[in-house]
Amino acid sequence: MYVVGGTIREMEPDGLVQLRGGGLRERAMAGAAASAMNESLSAAQERGEKLAQVGDKAENLAHEADEFASLAKQLRRQQEGGFFGGLFG
């Protein structure tokens, strides 16, 4: 425990400083900081979810592109094969 500016401060086990008998201004500042931190965490979580969705869409798009390429090759072979579409050779 120690005193800074007439306010008794106590070190918590996790290393954070807790105000004891602190003024209204300090508590308001701490509340505003906690609120800003919560908003930042929420925004970061939202960004993470959006990035995951974009990743899923990119993976799906890549799979569909592979399917399209395969079908395009198959169609080309059929067209090059003549009248019966390459079924006999």
MMTF fields as JSON, N, C-alpha, C and O atoms, coordinates in Angstrom:
{
  "mmtfVersion": "1.0.0",
  "mmtfProducer": "UNKNOWN",
  "numBonds": 355,
  "numAtoms": 356,
  "numGroups": 89,
  "numChains": 1,
  "numModels": 1,
  "chainsPerModel": [1],
  "groupsPerChain": [89],
  "chainIdList": ["A"],
  "bondAtomList": [4, 2, 8, 6, 12, 10, 16, 14, 20, 18, 24, 22, 28, 26, 32, 30, 36, 34, 40, 38, 44, 42, 48, 46, 52, 50, 56, 54, 60, 58, 64, 62, 68, 66, 72, 70, 76, 74, 80, 78, 84, 82, 88, 86, 92, 90, 96, 94, 100, 98, 104, 102, 108, 106, 112, 110, 116, 114, 120, 118, 124, 122, 128, 126, 132, 130, 136, 134, 140, 138, 144, 142, 148, 146, 152, 150, 156, 154, 160, 158, 164, 162, 168, 166, 172, 170, 176, 174, 180, 178, 184, 182, 188, 186, 192, 190, 196, 194, 200, 198, 204, 202, 208, 206, 212, 210, 216, 214, 220, 218, 224, 222, 228, 226, 232, 230, 236, 234, 240, 238, 244, 242, 248, 246, 252, 250, 256, 254, 260, 258, 264, 262, 268, 266, 272, 270, 276, 274, 280, 278, 284, 282, 288, 286, 292, 290, 296, 294, 300, 298, 304, 302, 308, 306, 312, 310, 316, 314, 320, 318, 324, 322, 328, 326, 332, 330, 336, 334, 340, 338, 344, 342, 348, 346, 352, 350],
  "bondOrderList": [1, 1, 1, 1, 1, 1, 1, 1, 1, 1, 1, 1, 1, 1, 1, 1, 1, 1, 1, 1, 1, 1, 1, 1, 1, 1, 1, 1, 1, 1, 1, 1, 1, 1, 1, 1, 1, 1, 1, 1, 1, 1, 1, 1, 1, 1, 1, 1, 1, 1, 1, 1, 1, 1, 1, 1, 1, 1, 1, 1, 1, 1, 1, 1, 1, 1, 1, 1, 1, 1, 1, 1, 1, 1, 1, 1, 1, 1, 1, 1, 1, 1, 1, 1, 1, 1, 1, 1],
  "groupList": [{"groupName": "MET", "atomNameList": ["N", "CA", "C", "O"], "elementList": ["N", "C", "C", "O"], "formalChargeList": [0, 0, 0, 0], "bondAtomList": [1, 0, 2, 1, 3, 2], "bondOrderList": [1, 1, 2], "singleLetterCode": "M", "chemCompType": "L-PEPTIDE LINKING"}, {"groupName": "TYR", "atomNameList": ["N", "CA", "C", "O"], "elementList": ["N", "C", "C", "O"], "formalChargeList": [0, 0, 0, 0], "bondAtomList": [1, 0, 2, 1, 3, 2], "bondOrderList": [1, 1, 2], "singleLetterCode": "Y", "chemCompType": "L-PEPTIDE LINKING"}, {"groupName": "VAL", "atomNameList": ["N", "CA", "C", "O"], "elementList": ["N", "C", "C", "O"], "formalChargeList": [0, 0, 0, 0], "bondAtomList": [1, 0, 2, 1, 3, 2], "bondOrderList": [1, 1, 2], "singleLetterCode": "V", "chemCompType": "L-PEPTIDE LINKING"}, {"groupName": "GLY", "atomNameList": ["N", "CA", "C", "O"], "elementList": ["N", "C", "C", "O"], "formalChargeList": [0, 0, 0, 0], "bondAtomList": [1, 0, 2, 1, 3, 2], "bondOrderList": [1, 1, 2], "singleLetterCode": "G", "chemCompType": "PEPTIDE LINKING"}, {"groupName": "THR", "atomNameList": ["N", "CA", "C", "O"], "elementList": ["N", "C", "C", "O"], "formalChargeList": [0, 0, 0, 0], "bondAtomList": [1, 0, 2, 1, 3, 2], "bondOrderList": [1, 1, 2], "singleLetterCode": "T", "chemCompType": "L-PEPTIDE LINKING"}, {"groupName": "ILE", "atomNameList": ["N", "CA", "C", "O"], "elementList": ["N", "C", "C", "O"], "formalChargeList": [0, 0, 0, 0], "bondAtomList": [1, 0, 2, 1, 3, 2], "bondOrderList": [1, 1, 2], "singleLetterCode": "I", "chemCompType": "L-PEPTIDE LINKING"}, {"groupName": "ARG", "atomNameList": ["N", "CA", "C", "O"], "elementList": ["N", "C", "C", "O"], "formalChargeList": [0, 0, 0, 0], "bondAtomList": [1, 0, 2, 1, 3, 2], "bondOrderList": [1, 1, 2], "singleLetterCode": "R", "chemCompType": "L-PEPTIDE LINKING"}, {"groupName": "GLU", "atomNameList": ["N", "CA", "C", "O"], "elementList": ["N", "C", "C", "O"], "formalChargeList": [0, 0, 0, 0], "bondAtomList": [1, 0, 2, 1, 3, 2], "bondOrderList": [1, 1, 2], "singleLetterCode": "E", "chemCompType": "L-PEPTIDE LINKING"}, {"groupName": "PRO", "atomNameList": ["N", "CA", "C", "O"], "elementList": ["N", "C", "C", "O"], "formalChargeList": [0, 0, 0, 0], "bondAtomList": [1, 0, 2, 1, 3, 2], "bondOrderList": [1, 1, 2], "singleLetterCode": "P", "chemCompType": "L-PEPTIDE LINKING"}, {"groupName": "ASP", "atomNameList": ["N", "CA", "C", "O"], "elementList": ["N", "C", "C", "O"], "formalChargeList": [0, 0, 0, 0], "bondAtomList": [1, 0, 2, 1, 3, 2], "bondOrderList": [1, 1, 2], "singleLetterCode": "D", "chemCompType": "L-PEPTIDE LINKING"}, {"groupName": "LEU", "atomNameList": ["N", "CA", "C", "O"], "elementList": ["N", "C", "C", "O"], "formalChargeList": [0, 0, 0, 0], "bondAtomList": [1, 0, 2, 1, 3, 2], "bondOrderList": [1, 1, 2], "singleLetterCode": "L", "chemCompType": "L-PEPTIDE LINKING"}, {"groupName": "GLN", "atomNameList": ["N", "CA", "C", "O"], "elementList": ["N", "C", "C", "O"], "formalChargeList": [0, 0, 0, 0], "bondAtomList": [1, 0, 2, 1, 3, 2], "bondOrderList": [1, 1, 2], "singleLetterCode": "Q", "chemCompType": "L-PEPTIDE LINKING"}, {"groupName": "ALA", "atomNameList": ["N", "CA", "C", "O"], "elementList": ["N", "C", "C", "O"], "formalChargeList": [0, 0, 0, 0], "bondAtomList": [1, 0, 2, 1, 3, 2], "bondOrderList": [1, 1, 2], "singleLetterCode": "A", "chemCompType": "L-PEPTIDE LINKING"}, {"groupName": "SER", "atomNameList": ["N", "CA", "C", "O"], "elementList": ["N", "C", "C", "O"], "formalChargeList": [0, 0, 0, 0], "bondAtomList": [1, 0, 2, 1, 3, 2], "bondOrderList": [1, 1, 2], "singleLetterCode": "S", "chemCompType": "L-PEPTIDE LINKING"}, {"groupName": "ASN", "atomNameList": ["N", "CA", "C", "O"], "elementList": ["N", "C", "C", "O"], "formalChargeList": [0, 0, 0, 0], "bondAtomList": [1, 0, 2, 1, 3, 2], "bondOrderList": [1, 1, 2], "singleLetterCode": "N", "chemCompType": "L-PEPTIDE LINKING"}, {"groupName": "LYS", "atomNameList": ["N", "CA", "C", "O"], "elementList": ["N", "C", "C", "O"], "formalChargeList": [0, 0, 0, 0], "bondAtomList": [1, 0, 2, 1, 3, 2], "bondOrderList": [1, 1, 2], "singleLetterCode": "K", "chemCompType": "L-PEPTIDE LINKING"}, {"groupName": "HIS", "atomNameList": ["N", "CA", "C", "O"], "elementList": ["N", "C", "C", "O"], "formalChargeList": [0, 0, 0, 0], "bondAtomList": [1, 0, 2, 1, 3, 2], "bondOrderList": [1, 1, 2], "singleLetterCode": "H", "chemCompType": "L-PEPTIDE LINKING"}, {"groupName": "PHE", "atomNameList": ["N", "CA", "C", "O"], "elementList": ["N", "C", "C", "O"], "formalChargeList": [0, 0, 0, 0], "bondAtomList": [1, 0, 2, 1, 3, 2], "bondOrderList": [1, 1, 2], "singleLetterCode": "F", "chemCompType": "L-PEPTIDE LINKING"}],
  "groupTypeList": [0, 1, 2, 2, 3, 3, 4, 5, 6, 7, 0, 7, 8, 9, 3, 10, 2, 11, 10, 6, 3, 3, 3, 10, 6, 7, 6, 12, 0, 12, 3, 12, 12, 12, 13, 12, 0, 14, 7, 13, 10, 13, 12, 12, 11, 7, 6, 3, 7, 15, 10, 12, 11, 2, 3, 9, 15, 12, 7, 14, 10, 12, 16, 7, 12, 9, 7, 17, 12, 13, 10, 12, 15, 11, 10, 6, 6, 11, 11, 7, 3, 3, 17, 17, 3, 3, 10, 17, 3],
  "groupIdList": [1, 2, 3, 4, 5, 6, 7, 8, 9, 10, 11, 12, 13, 14, 15, 16, 17, 18, 19, 20, 21, 22, 23, 24, 25, 26, 27, 28, 29, 30, 31, 32, 33, 34, 35, 36, 37, 38, 39, 40, 41, 42, 43, 44, 45, 46, 47, 48, 49, 50, 51, 52, 53, 54, 55, 56, 57, 58, 59, 60, 61, 62, 63, 64, 65, 66, 67, 68, 69, 70, 71, 72, 73, 74, 75, 76, 77, 78, 79, 80, 81, 82, 83, 84, 85, 86, 87, 88, 89],
  "secStructList": [7, 3, 3, 3, 6, 6, 3, 3, 3, 3, 3, 7, 6, 6, 1, 7, 3, 3, 3, 3, 1, 7, 7, 2, 2, 2, 2, 2, 2, 2, 2, 2, 2, 2, 2, 2, 2, 2, 2, 2, 2, 2, 2, 2, 2, 2, 2, 2, 2, 2, 2, 2, 2, 2, 2, 2, 2, 2, 2, 2, 2, 2, 2, 2, 2, 2, 2, 2, 2, 2, 2, 2, 2, 2, 2, 2, 2, 2, 2, 2, 6, 7, 6, 6, 6, 6, 6, 6, 7],
  "xCoordList": [0.841, 0.0, 0.89, 1.933, 0.473, 1.219, 0.256, -0.887, 0.735, -0.113, 0.442, 1.637, -0.462, -0.094, -1.134, -2.316, -0.712, -1.626, -2.775, -3.878, -2.549, -3.59, -4.519, -5.455, -4.276, -5.112, -4.329, -3.175, -4.955, -4.314, -4.472, -5.579, -3.351, -3.373, -2.822, -1.915, -3.393, -2.998, -2.703, -3.463, -1.612, -1.233, -1.996, -1.966, -2.675, -3.434, -2.486, -1.382, -2.896, -2.025, -1.628, -0.546, -2.47, -2.134, -1.29, -1.0, -0.894, -0.026, -0.767, -0.134, -2.081, -2.852, -2.978, -2.919, -3.148, -3.298, -4.782, -5.495, -5.239, -6.638, -6.722, -5.954, -7.649, -7.823, -8.603, -9.595, -8.153, -8.867, -9.187, -8.28, -10.438, -10.833, -10.498, -10.358, -10.364, -10.013, -11.134, -12.287, -10.787, -11.755, -12.675, -12.452, -13.695, -14.697, -14.072, -14.436, -13.144, -12.485, -11.728, -11.831, -10.975, -10.201, -11.113, -10.83, -12.223, -13.16, -13.822, -14.045, -14.134, -14.738, -13.752, -14.134, -12.494, -11.473, -11.295, -11.164, -11.29, -11.147, -12.347, -12.195, -13.528, -14.733, -14.708, -15.101, -14.248, -14.154, -13.124, -13.338, -12.019, -10.984, -11.508, -11.266, -12.224, -12.792, -13.817, -13.872, -14.622, -15.616, -14.955, -15.386, -13.915, -13.192, -12.542, -12.534, -12.0, -11.376, -12.42, -12.162, -13.583, -14.638, -15.097, -15.339, -15.218, -15.604, -14.544, -14.869, -13.281, -12.195, -12.193, -11.999, -12.404, -12.451, -13.623, -13.494, -14.749, -15.929, -15.682, -16.032, -15.08, -14.777, -13.773, -13.904, -12.783, -11.787, -12.437, -12.109, -13.347, -14.052, -14.912, -14.964, -15.573, -16.4, -15.536, -15.917, -14.373, -13.452, -12.997, -12.902, -12.719, -12.303, -13.379, -13.084, -14.629, -15.732, -15.878, -16.109, -15.741, -15.847, -14.7, -14.906, -13.496, -12.361, -12.578, -12.217, -13.16, -13.458, -14.465, -14.333, -15.472, -16.466, -15.823, -16.119, -14.952, -14.255, -13.388, -13.325, -12.729, -11.91, -12.745, -12.339, -13.908, -14.804, -15.267, -15.31, -15.616, -16.06, -14.934, -15.171, -13.72, -12.568, -12.314, -12.017, -12.427, -12.232, -13.297, -12.99, -14.547, -15.642, -15.422, -15.64, -14.997, -14.733, -13.619, -13.721, -12.578, -11.477, -11.97, -11.591, -12.817, -13.373, -14.227, -14.119, -15.068, -15.912, -15.079, -15.444, -13.988, -13.107, -12.468, -12.338, -12.067, -11.51, -12.545, -12.223, -13.783, -14.862, -15.098, -15.267, -15.109, -15.307, -14.199, -14.472, -12.965, -11.833, -11.95, -11.673, -12.356, -12.519, -13.614, -13.44, -14.733, -15.828, -15.427, -15.811, -14.665, -14.206, -13.295, -13.4, -12.405, -11.525, -12.342, -12.094, -13.326, -14.181, -14.942, -15.032, -15.482, -16.201, -15.283, -15.682, -14.062, -13.103, -12.787, -12.729, -12.582, -12.309, -13.48, -13.295, -14.687, -15.869, -15.978, -16.333, -15.683, -15.789, -14.687, -14.89, -13.536, -12.434, -12.621, -11.974, -13.479, -13.645, -14.48, -14.558, -15.093, -15.864, -17.352, -17.863, -18.031, -19.487, -20.073, -21.079, -19.461, -20.006, -19.425, -19.576, -18.777, -18.293, -17.165, -17.007, -16.393, -15.26, -15.633, -14.834, -16.826, -17.247, -16.558, -16.469, -16.072, -15.497, -13.996, -13.471, -13.356, -11.938, -11.325, -10.123],
  "yCoordList": [-1.171, 0.0, 1.24, 1.264, 2.266, 3.506, 4.653, 4.443, 5.864, 7.052, 7.937, 8.226, 8.363, 9.285, 10.385, 10.121, 11.601, 12.731, 12.618, 13.08, 12.03, 11.899, 10.72, 10.517, 9.941, 8.771, 7.518, 7.363, 6.642, 5.387, 4.416, 4.158, 3.895, 2.939, 1.611, 1.556, 0.562, -0.761, -1.611, -1.599, -2.338, -3.191, -4.502, -5.162, -4.869, -6.12, -7.272, -7.032, -8.522, -9.667, -9.751, -10.25, -9.276, -9.352, -8.169, -8.053, -7.293, -6.182, -4.895, -3.861, -4.933, -3.725, -2.894, -3.422, -1.609, -0.71, -0.448, -0.101, -0.615, -0.365, 0.875, 1.024, 1.751, 2.975, 2.675, 1.945, 3.234, 3.122, 4.536, 5.321, 4.862, 6.208, 7.25, 8.428, 6.844, 7.756, 8.737, 8.507, 9.807, 10.837, 10.451, 9.467, 11.242, 11.014, 11.119, 10.378, 12.035, 12.232, 10.982, 10.555, 10.393, 9.19, 8.037, 7.275, 7.915, 6.825, 7.028, 6.066, 8.271, 8.566, 8.251, 7.695, 8.61, 8.321, 6.821, 6.331, 6.096, 4.642, 4.024, 3.091, 4.54, 4.038, 4.31, 3.457, 5.492, 5.833, 4.947, 4.507, 4.692, 3.828, 2.406, 1.766, 1.916, 0.568, 0.488, -0.508, 1.524, 1.557, 1.562, 0.845, 2.366, 2.422, 1.083, 0.643, 0.436, -0.862, -1.897, -2.692, -1.889, -2.824, -2.592, -3.549, -1.334, -1.018, -1.515, -2.057, -1.324, -1.785, -3.305, -3.838, -3.997, -5.458, -5.948, -6.907, -5.292, -5.652, -5.438, -6.284, -4.311, -4.014, -5.026, -5.455, -5.406, -6.379, -7.742, -8.431, -8.128, -9.398, -9.371, -10.354, -8.265, -8.111, -8.208, -8.861, -7.55, -7.632, -9.072, -9.534, -9.766, -11.167, -12.032, -12.89, -11.806, -12.565, -12.263, -13.169, -10.984, -10.605, -11.212, -11.66, -11.227, -11.834, -13.331, -13.879, -13.986, -15.414, -15.649, -16.598, -14.784, -14.91, -14.704, -15.438, -13.715, -13.465, -14.666, -15.059, -15.244, -16.431, -17.596, -18.297, -17.806, -18.876, -18.636, -19.564, -17.385, -17.061, -17.259, -17.746, -16.889, -17.062, -18.541, -18.934, -19.353, -20.791, -21.38, -22.205, -20.955, -21.421, -20.989, -21.774, -19.759, -19.244, -20.042, -20.352, -20.371, -21.153, -22.542, -23.053, -23.144, -24.463, -24.379, -25.23, -23.355, -23.19, -22.89, -23.321, -22.171, -21.903, -23.196, -23.4, -24.069, -25.368, -26.199, -26.836, -26.193, -26.919, -26.363, -27.12, -25.039, -24.402, -24.79, -25.111, -24.766, -25.132, -26.578, -26.886, -27.465, -28.87, -29.057, -29.805, -28.376, -28.464, -27.86, -28.377, -26.781, -26.156, -27.108, -27.195, -27.822, -28.794, -29.934, -30.383, -30.391, -31.476, -31.044, -31.815, -29.842, -29.326, -29.195, -29.528, -28.717, -28.585, -29.944, -30.081, -30.952, -32.303, -32.828, -33.464, -32.547, -33.007, -32.321, -32.96, -31.056, -30.308, -30.703, -30.675, -31.066, -31.487, -32.915, -33.333, -33.646, -35.065, -35.351, -36.509, -34.383, -34.62, -34.707, -34.191, -35.378, -35.423, -36.031, -35.538, -37.085, -37.757, -37.207, -37.83, -36.075, -35.392, -36.116, -35.983, -36.866, -37.545, -38.76, -39.226, -39.288, -40.449, -41.738, -42.692, -41.763, -43.002, -42.88, -43.542, -42.073, -42.012, -40.845, -40.642],
  "zCoordList": [0.0, 0.0, 0.0, 0.653, -0.734, -0.76, -1.02, -1.426, -0.779, -0.903, -2.012, -2.061, -2.907, -3.979, -3.994, -4.214, -3.764, -3.804, -2.826, -3.118, -1.7, -0.696, -0.92, -0.147, -1.961, -2.244, -1.898, -2.298, -1.165, -0.796, -1.964, -2.436, -2.409, -3.519, -3.023, -2.193, -3.552, -3.115, -4.343, -5.311, -4.3, -5.423, -5.31, -4.271, -6.38, -6.424, -6.758, -7.249, -6.501, -6.799, -8.273, -8.583, -9.185, -10.605, -11.069, -12.259, -10.153, -10.477, -10.795, -11.005, -10.835, -11.104, -9.839, -8.729, -10.012, -8.873, -8.669, -9.611, -7.451, -7.131, -6.246, -5.295, -6.564, -5.782, -4.507, -4.526, -3.436, -2.154, -1.715, -1.438, -1.649, -1.229, -2.268, -1.936, -3.531, -4.607, -4.885, -4.521, -5.52, -5.826, -6.972, -7.678, -7.128, -8.164, -9.556, -10.469, -9.701, -11.0, -11.416, -12.566, -10.51, -10.821, -11.189, -12.113, -10.449, -10.744, -12.099, -12.834, -12.432, -13.723, -14.853, -15.883, -14.651, -15.653, -15.827, -16.949, -14.717, -14.772, -15.482, -16.271, -15.201, -15.865, -17.355, -18.151, -17.741, -19.166, -19.864, -20.994, -19.193, -19.781, -19.947, -20.97, -18.944, -19.024, -20.147, -20.869, -20.296, -21.361, -22.737, -23.639, -22.894, -24.161, -24.469, -25.619, -23.45, -23.641, -24.079, -24.982, -23.451, -23.829, -25.259, -25.994, -25.663, -27.038, -28.021, -29.077, -27.662, -28.53, -28.654, -29.746, -27.553, -27.584, -28.424, -29.185, -28.283, -29.06, -30.55, -31.373, -30.887, -32.292, -32.85, -33.996, -32.059, -32.504, -32.735, -33.701, -31.863, -32.018, -33.284, -34.024, -33.524, -34.721, -35.991, -36.962, -35.967, -37.11, -37.337, -38.474, -36.245, -36.356, -36.989, -37.821, -36.596, -37.176, -38.666, -39.467, -39.035, -40.443, -41.254, -42.382, -40.681, -41.372, -41.571, -42.612, -40.584, -40.709, -41.826, -42.598, -41.911, -42.978, -44.349, -45.291, -44.46, -45.73, -46.086, -47.251, -45.111, -45.351, -45.855, -46.782, -45.252, -45.699, -47.128, -47.936, -47.44, -48.802, -49.809, -50.914, -49.439, -50.332, -50.589, -51.717, -49.559, -49.71, -50.631, -51.491, -50.45, -51.298, -52.749, -53.672, -52.947, -54.288, -54.971, -56.158, -54.245, -54.805, -55.224, -56.278, -54.387, -54.718, -55.988, -56.871, -56.073, -57.252, -58.502, -59.596, -58.363, -59.501, -59.994, -61.201, -59.074, -59.462, -60.215, -61.218, -59.732, -60.411, -61.81, -62.766, -61.925, -63.223, -64.189, -65.345, -63.735, -64.589, -65.046, -66.206, -64.151, -64.493, -65.546, -66.508, -65.355, -66.324, -67.672, -68.721, -67.649, -68.893, -69.662, -70.885, -68.975, -69.627, -70.224, -71.343, -69.445, -69.914, -71.175, -72.131, -71.187, -72.343, -73.552, -74.668, -73.346, -74.442, -75.048, -76.27, -74.202, -74.694, -75.52, -76.558, -75.038, -75.767, -77.124, -78.115, -77.174, -78.432, -79.406, -80.62, -78.886, -79.747, -80.239, -81.2, -79.603, -79.92, -81.143, -81.555, -81.734, -82.947, -82.675, -81.68, -83.596, -83.607, -82.334, -81.824, -81.819, -80.635, -79.34, -78.289, -79.389, -78.197, -77.494, -76.281, -78.222, -77.617, -76.809, -75.996, -77.007, -76.238, -76.671, -75.898, -77.914, -78.436, -78.73, -79.626, -78.005, -78.313, -77.769, -77.94]
}
